[in-house]
Every structure is written in structure tokens, then in C-alpha cells.
Amino acid sequence: MGLPEEEDDFDFAERSASLKTDLEGQTAEKLWLNKTILENLDKVGIGQKVQ
């Protein structure tokens, strides 16, 4: 019994490289978004220290 054998056409190195590329792009986008959000909050006076 058990599961029937399936062909393994999974290329670990190729998939890992693709995931790494995706992560690098997402990280760059995250940094840009954080910077943009903080700049926009400063423009509307949010986040300034109260004295």
C-alpha cells in the first residue's frame, strides 16, 4: 500500500533562487514603502514629538 510514486520534477536550486529574488524585491519595496509612509506622516504632522 501507500501512495503511488510520482515523478519529481522539482528543481530545488531553481526554486530557491526564484524565492531569493522575490524576497529581495519585497525587501526593497518594504524599505521604500516605510520611507514613503514616514515622509507622508511628517507632512501631516503625525509623529512629531510634543514638547
C-alpha positions in Angstrom: 0.0 0.0 0.0 1.0 3.6 0.2 0.9 6.4 -2.2 1.8 5.9 -5.9 5.2 7.1 -6.9 5.2 10.5 -8.7 7.8 11.9 -10.9 9.8 14.5 -9.1 10.3 17.5 -11.4 11.1 19.9 -8.6 14.3 21.8 -9.0 15.3 22.9 -5.6 18.2 25.2 -6.7 16.0 26.9 -9.3 13.1 27.4 -6.8 15.4 28.6 -4.1 16.9 31.2 -6.4 13.5 32.3 -7.5 12.3 32.7 -3.9 15.5 34.6 -3.0 14.9 37.0 -5.9 11.3 37.5 -4.8 12.4 38.2 -1.2 15.0 40.7 -2.3 12.4 42.6 -4.3 9.9 42.5 -1.5 12.5 43.8 1.0 13.4 46.7 -1.3 9.7 47.5 -1.7 9.2 47.4 2.1 12.0 49.8 2.6 10.6 52.2 0.0 7.1 52.0 1.5 8.3 52.6 5.0 10.2 55.6 3.9 7.3 57.0 1.9 4.8 56.4 4.8 7.1 58.1 7.3 7.6 61.1 5.0 3.9 61.5 4.4 3.2 61.2 8.2 5.7 64.0 8.8 4.0 66.2 6.1 0.6 66.0 8.0 2.3 66.5 11.4 1.9 63.0 12.7 4.9 61.5 14.6 6.3 64.8 15.7 7.4 65.0 19.3 5.1 67.0 21.6 7.1 69.5 23.8 
